[in-house]
Amino acid sequence: MTDPIIRAEAFVCRAPIAVPVVNAFGAMAERVAVFLRLTDAAGHSGWGEIWSNFPTLGAEHRARLFDAFIAPRLLGRSIADPASFWAESDRALHLWGLQAGEPGAFAAALAGADLALHDLGARRAGLPLWRWFGGTEGGPVPVYASGLNPDAQALAQIEQARAAGHRAFKIKIGFGEQRDLATLRPVFASLRAGEQVMVDINQGWELRTAARMVRVLDEFPLAWIEEPLAADRPAWEWAQVAAASAAPLAAGENLRGTREFHQALAQCHLEVVQPDCCKWGGASAILPVARAILASGRRYCPHFLGGGIGQLASLHLLAAIRGAGVLEMDANPNPLRSLVVDPVLRVTEGRVALPEGPGLGTVPDLAALDRYVVLRTRRDA
């Protein structure tokens, strides 16, 4: 008999940063994360993370959604099958999300809870999370440095990421043709043998601009072009941009729901598909989507840009699925990531070895994170 969950906690963390992380629609002047901890009657704990990057002021709101709507569904229950709980709760919360006009916030709160349930189950079983997910290969996972700012910062950040062991880099563009080219030309002139570059527009172009700019970008041997259009633009627009582009198109972080992912696969405009396990679906919904991505001949490359719990969960998901995917690792300063992952992850020649411990492979050091915690919620059975 699985021990019942007796405590559900959320920790909202905020960390100031000296240099904002910019993209085509705004900037982050601080790093935020919402970490979750579920504890059972035997004293085992599992950790999850709720996506809360944009807008950062919404982090407390999402933590409170978890506390008010999801924690009561967990407490006192013995949950041996997280996927069943996710499906049940997704149905139950659907109308709440519609009525509130924010299904994404409810989906992210449930995703974080799902990740915590899987981590809890893996720790109970004494298994690393990737093996709990059904993985069979424990070798290193390829990674890339993400979130690199435009202009001269890109070149400097690539040098830093290279020194940290990265061999692939993703740069934010979408700031106008002249500025984008001025960012990319020095970068490509500086690349070493075997290194790769991706670009991310963060949904910043409309169709006419996107169709023109992907041809401009033919100047560079890009590994992929990410989100050249808004995620909700019609399939014919995406198809037109894909036909104009020499580089593969990537997207997926802003798709939400199994149907949306399967529609994107059927429409064939994406070669790289990037679901975010903290934004929608947790592990329970992402695992079958990721398998479908591989079965369709595409690359599953999990999106992530947040705290350390989500970073580790994304690593374990990719390790379980494998294929030709690479793991996104934010290269910007973020203590909410580094305090969690640095003790267990090190990039070597563009790869990271999997943590050896059960579950995520580490337990977050709450004493080290305490200075960043601005809100804590707790419910007990």
C-alpha positions as CSV (number, residue, x, y, z in Angstrom):
1,M,0.0,0.0,0.0
2,T,1.4,3.4,-1.0
3,D,1.7,5.8,1.9
4,P,-0.8,8.7,1.7
5,I,0.4,12.3,1.1
6,I,0.2,14.3,4.3
7,R,1.8,17.6,3.3
8,A,1.8,19.8,0.2
9,E,4.0,22.9,0.1
10,A,4.8,25.6,-2.4
11,F,7.9,27.9,-2.3
12,V,7.9,31.1,-4.4
13,C,11.5,32.2,-5.0
14,R,12.7,35.5,-6.5
15,A,16.3,36.3,-7.3
16,P,17.5,39.7,-8.7
17,I,19.9,39.6,-11.6
18,A,22.3,42.2,-12.8
19,V,21.7,41.8,-16.6
20,P,18.1,41.3,-17.8
21,V,17.3,38.3,-20.0
22,V,15.7,39.8,-23.1
23,N,13.6,38.5,-25.9
24,A,11.5,39.9,-28.8
25,F,8.5,40.8,-26.5
26,G,10.2,41.9,-23.3
27,A,12.7,41.2,-20.6
28,M,13.1,39.5,-17.3
29,A,14.7,41.7,-14.7
30,E,14.6,39.0,-12.0
31,R,14.5,35.2,-12.0
32,V,11.5,33.5,-10.3
33,A,10.6,29.9,-9.6
34,V,7.8,28.1,-7.8
35,F,9.0,24.8,-6.3
36,L,6.6,22.2,-4.8
37,R,7.2,19.5,-2.2
38,L,4.9,16.6,-1.5
39,T,5.5,14.5,1.6
40,D,4.0,11.2,2.4
41,A,3.3,9.5,5.8
42,A,6.5,7.6,5.6
43,G,8.6,10.8,5.3
44,H,9.4,10.5,1.6
45,S,9.3,13.8,-0.4
46,G,9.0,14.5,-4.1
47,W,9.7,17.8,-5.8
48,G,8.1,19.6,-8.7
49,E,8.2,23.1,-10.3
50,I,5.5,25.3,-11.7
51,W,6.4,27.4,-14.8
52,S,6.3,31.0,-13.9
53,N,8.6,33.0,-16.2
54,F,6.2,35.4,-17.8
55,P,5.0,37.6,-16.2
56,T,7.1,37.1,-13.2
57,L,4.5,38.7,-11.0
58,G,2.3,35.7,-11.6
59,A,4.4,33.3,-9.5
60,E,2.6,33.9,-6.3
61,H,-0.7,33.5,-8.1
62,R,0.2,30.1,-9.5
63,A,1.5,28.9,-6.1
64,R,-1.9,29.9,-4.6
65,L,-3.7,28.1,-7.4
66,F,-1.8,25.0,-6.5
67,D,-2.5,25.5,-2.8
68,A,-6.3,26.1,-3.2
69,F,-7.2,23.8,-6.1
70,I,-4.6,21.0,-6.3
71,A,-3.2,20.4,-2.8
72,P,-6.6,19.5,-1.4
73,R,-7.0,16.8,-4.1
74,L,-3.6,15.3,-3.1
75,L,-3.8,15.3,0.7
76,G,-4.8,12.0,2.4
77,R,-4.6,10.0,-0.8
78,S,-2.3,7.1,-1.7
79,I,-1.3,7.8,-5.3
80,A,0.6,5.0,-6.9
81,D,-0.2,6.1,-10.5
82,P,0.6,9.8,-11.1
83,A,-0.7,9.6,-14.7
84,S,-4.2,8.6,-13.5
85,F,-4.2,11.5,-11.0
86,W,-3.1,13.9,-13.7
87,A,-5.8,12.8,-16.1
88,E,-8.5,13.0,-13.4
89,S,-7.3,16.4,-12.2
90,D,-6.9,17.8,-15.7
91,R,-10.6,17.0,-16.3
92,A,-11.7,18.4,-13.0
93,L,-9.8,21.7,-13.4
94,H,-10.7,22.2,-17.1
95,L,-13.8,24.2,-16.3
96,W,-12.1,26.2,-13.6
97,G,-9.5,27.3,-16.0
98,L,-12.0,28.2,-18.7
99,Q,-14.2,30.1,-16.2
100,A,-11.1,32.0,-14.8
101,G,-9.9,32.8,-18.3
102,E,-6.5,31.3,-17.6
103,P,-6.3,27.6,-18.4
104,G,-2.5,28.0,-18.7
105,A,-2.1,28.9,-15.1
106,F,-4.1,25.9,-13.9
107,A,-2.2,23.6,-16.3
108,A,1.2,24.8,-15.0
109,A,0.1,24.3,-11.4
110,L,-1.0,20.8,-12.2
111,A,2.1,20.1,-14.2
112,G,4.3,21.0,-11.2
113,A,2.2,18.7,-8.9
114,D,2.6,15.8,-11.4
115,L,6.4,16.2,-11.5
116,A,6.4,16.1,-7.7
117,L,4.3,12.9,-7.7
118,H,6.7,11.2,-10.2
119,D,9.7,12.3,-8.2
120,L,8.1,10.9,-5.0
121,G,7.3,7.6,-6.7
122,A,10.8,7.2,-8.0
123,R,12.3,8.0,-4.6
124,R,10.0,5.4,-3.0
125,A,11.2,2.9,-5.5
126,G,14.8,3.8,-5.2
127,L,15.1,4.5,-8.9
128,P,16.5,7.5,-10.8
129,L,13.7,9.4,-12.5
130,W,14.7,8.5,-16.0
131,R,14.4,4.8,-15.2
132,W,11.1,5.4,-13.4
133,F,9.9,6.9,-16.7
134,G,10.9,3.7,-18.5
135,G,14.3,4.7,-19.8
136,T,16.9,2.0,-20.5
137,E,20.0,4.0,-21.5
138,G,21.9,5.8,-18.8
139,G,24.6,7.5,-20.9
140,P,25.3,11.2,-21.0
141,V,22.7,13.5,-22.6
142,P,23.5,16.2,-25.2
143,V,22.8,19.8,-24.1
144,Y,22.9,23.3,-25.4
145,A,23.3,26.8,-23.8
146,S,20.2,28.8,-24.1
147,G,18.8,32.3,-23.5
148,L,21.7,34.1,-25.0
149,N,21.1,37.9,-25.4
150,P,21.5,39.7,-28.7
151,D,24.3,42.2,-29.7
152,A,27.7,41.9,-28.2
153,Q,26.4,40.0,-25.3
154,A,25.8,37.0,-27.5
155,L,29.5,36.6,-28.3
156,A,30.6,37.1,-24.7
157,Q,28.0,34.6,-23.4
158,I,29.0,32.0,-26.0
159,E,32.6,32.3,-24.8
160,Q,31.4,31.8,-21.2
161,A,29.2,28.9,-22.2
162,R,32.0,27.3,-24.2
163,A,34.3,27.5,-21.2
164,A,31.6,25.8,-19.2
165,G,31.6,22.9,-21.6
166,H,28.9,23.7,-24.1
167,R,29.2,23.1,-27.8
168,A,25.8,24.4,-29.0
169,F,24.2,27.8,-28.4
170,K,20.8,29.4,-28.8
171,I,20.6,33.2,-29.4
172,K,17.6,35.4,-29.0
173,I,16.8,37.4,-32.2
174,G,13.8,39.2,-33.7
175,F,14.9,42.7,-33.1
176,G,15.1,43.8,-36.7
177,E,17.1,42.5,-39.6
178,Q,20.1,44.8,-39.2
179,R,20.5,44.2,-35.5
180,D,19.9,40.4,-35.9
181,L,22.6,40.1,-38.6
182,A,25.0,42.2,-36.5
183,T,24.5,39.8,-33.7
184,L,24.9,36.6,-35.7
185,R,27.8,37.4,-38.1
186,P,30.5,37.7,-35.4
187,V,29.1,34.6,-33.6
188,F,29.4,32.5,-36.7
189,A,32.9,33.9,-37.4
190,S,33.9,32.8,-33.9
191,L,32.5,29.2,-34.0
192,R,34.9,26.3,-33.6
193,A,34.7,22.9,-35.4
194,G,31.6,20.9,-34.4
195,E,29.8,23.8,-32.7
196,Q,26.2,24.7,-33.5
197,V,23.9,27.7,-33.2
198,M,20.1,27.9,-33.0
199,V,18.0,31.1,-33.0
200,D,14.8,31.9,-31.0
201,I,12.4,34.6,-32.1
202,N,9.9,34.0,-29.2
203,Q,6.9,34.3,-31.5
204,G,8.1,37.8,-32.5
205,W,7.4,37.8,-36.3
206,E,4.2,38.0,-38.3
207,L,3.9,36.0,-41.5
208,R,5.4,38.4,-44.0
209,T,8.4,39.2,-41.8
210,A,9.0,35.5,-41.0
211,A,8.9,34.4,-44.6
212,R,11.4,37.0,-45.5
213,M,13.7,36.7,-42.5
214,V,14.1,32.9,-42.7
215,R,15.5,33.5,-46.2
216,V,17.8,36.2,-44.9
217,L,19.0,33.7,-42.3
218,D,20.0,31.2,-45.0
219,E,23.3,33.0,-44.7
220,F,24.0,30.9,-41.6
221,P,24.0,27.1,-41.1
222,L,21.5,27.2,-38.3
223,A,20.6,24.1,-36.3
224,W,17.0,25.4,-36.1
225,I,14.8,28.5,-36.1
226,E,12.5,28.6,-33.1
227,E,9.1,30.1,-32.9
228,P,9.2,32.5,-35.9
229,L,5.5,32.8,-35.6
230,A,3.0,32.9,-32.7
231,A,2.0,29.4,-31.6
232,D,-1.7,30.0,-32.4
233,R,-1.1,31.1,-36.1
234,P,-2.9,28.8,-38.6
235,A,-1.1,25.8,-40.0
236,W,-0.9,27.4,-43.5
237,E,1.2,30.2,-42.2
238,W,3.6,27.8,-40.5
239,A,3.8,25.7,-43.6
240,Q,4.6,28.8,-45.7
241,V,7.5,29.7,-43.4
242,A,8.7,26.1,-43.3
243,A,8.8,26.0,-47.1
244,A,10.8,29.2,-47.2
245,S,13.4,28.2,-44.6
246,A,16.5,26.2,-45.2
247,A,16.8,25.6,-41.5
248,P,14.4,23.3,-39.6
249,L,11.6,25.1,-37.6
250,A,11.2,24.4,-33.9
251,A,8.3,25.1,-31.5
252,G,6.2,23.5,-28.8
253,E,6.7,25.3,-25.5
254,N,3.5,27.3,-26.1
255,L,1.3,24.3,-27.3
256,R,-0.9,23.0,-24.6
257,G,-2.8,19.8,-24.9
258,T,-2.3,16.4,-26.5
259,R,-4.5,17.4,-29.4
260,E,-2.5,20.5,-30.2
261,F,0.8,18.4,-30.3
262,H,-0.7,15.7,-32.5
263,Q,-2.1,18.4,-34.8
264,A,1.3,20.0,-35.1
265,L,2.9,16.6,-35.9
266,A,0.2,15.9,-38.5
267,Q,0.8,19.3,-40.2
268,C,4.5,18.5,-40.7
269,H,5.8,22.1,-40.3
270,L,8.0,21.3,-37.3
271,E,11.1,19.2,-37.3
272,V,12.0,20.0,-33.7
273,V,9.2,19.8,-31.1
274,Q,9.7,21.3,-27.6
275,P,7.1,20.7,-25.0
276,D,7.7,22.2,-21.5
277,C,6.9,19.8,-18.7
278,C,6.5,22.6,-16.1
279,K,4.1,24.6,-18.4
280,W,1.7,21.8,-19.3
281,G,1.3,18.1,-18.7
282,G,4.1,17.4,-16.2
283,A,5.7,14.0,-17.0
284,S,2.4,12.1,-17.3
285,A,1.2,13.9,-20.5
286,I,4.7,14.8,-21.9
287,L,6.0,11.2,-22.0
288,P,3.4,9.9,-24.5
289,V,3.7,13.1,-26.5
290,A,7.5,12.7,-26.6
291,R,7.1,9.1,-27.8
292,A,4.8,10.3,-30.6
293,I,7.3,13.0,-31.6
294,L,10.0,10.3,-32.0
295,A,7.5,7.9,-33.8
296,S,6.8,10.7,-36.3
297,G,10.5,11.1,-37.2
298,R,10.9,14.4,-35.4
299,R,13.3,15.5,-32.6
300,Y,12.0,15.8,-29.0
301,C,14.0,18.7,-27.5
302,P,12.4,19.7,-24.2
303,H,12.0,23.4,-23.6
304,F,13.0,24.8,-20.3
305,L,14.1,28.1,-18.9
306,G,13.4,28.3,-15.1
307,G,14.6,26.9,-11.8
308,G,16.6,23.8,-11.0
309,I,13.8,21.3,-10.4
310,G,12.3,21.8,-13.9
311,Q,15.8,21.6,-15.4
312,L,16.4,18.2,-13.8
313,A,13.0,16.9,-14.7
314,S,13.5,17.9,-18.3
315,L,16.9,16.1,-18.3
316,H,15.3,12.9,-17.0
317,L,12.5,13.0,-19.5
318,L,14.9,13.4,-22.4
319,A,17.1,10.6,-21.0
320,A,14.1,8.3,-20.9
321,I,13.0,9.1,-24.4
322,R,16.4,9.7,-26.1
323,G,16.3,10.0,-29.9
324,A,18.3,12.9,-31.5
325,G,17.1,15.4,-28.9
326,V,19.2,17.9,-27.0
327,L,18.4,19.5,-23.6
328,E,18.0,23.2,-23.2
329,M,20.1,24.7,-20.4
330,D,19.8,28.3,-19.6
331,A,23.2,30.0,-19.7
332,N,22.2,33.1,-17.8
333,P,22.9,33.6,-14.1
334,N,20.2,32.2,-12.0
335,P,20.8,31.0,-8.4
336,L,17.3,29.3,-8.4
337,R,18.8,26.9,-11.0
338,S,22.4,26.7,-10.1
339,L,21.9,26.1,-6.4
340,V,19.9,23.0,-7.3
341,V,21.7,21.6,-10.4
342,D,25.3,22.6,-9.9
343,P,26.0,20.0,-7.2
344,V,24.9,17.2,-9.6
345,L,25.4,18.4,-13.2
346,R,28.5,19.3,-15.1
347,V,28.7,20.0,-18.8
348,T,31.5,18.2,-20.6
349,E,32.0,18.5,-24.3
350,G,28.4,19.4,-24.8
351,R,26.9,16.6,-22.6
352,V,25.9,16.0,-19.1
353,A,26.0,12.8,-17.1
354,L,22.8,11.7,-15.4
355,P,22.6,12.2,-11.6
356,E,23.0,8.9,-9.8
357,G,20.6,9.3,-6.9
358,P,16.9,8.3,-6.8
359,G,14.3,10.6,-8.2
360,L,15.6,13.8,-9.6
361,G,19.0,12.8,-8.2
362,T,19.3,15.5,-5.6
363,V,17.3,17.2,-2.8
364,P,17.1,21.0,-3.0
365,D,19.0,22.8,-0.2
366,L,16.2,24.9,1.4
367,A,18.7,26.6,3.7
368,A,20.6,27.8,0.6
369,L,17.4,28.9,-1.1
370,D,15.8,30.5,1.9
371,R,17.1,34.0,1.2
372,Y,15.1,33.9,-2.1
373,V,11.8,32.6,-0.7
374,V,9.2,35.3,-0.7
375,L,6.1,33.1,-0.1
376,R,5.5,29.7,1.3
377,T,2.2,27.8,1.4
378,R,1.5,24.6,3.3
379,R,-1.4,22.3,3.7
380,D,-1.5,19.2,5.9
381,A,-3.8,16.3,5.8
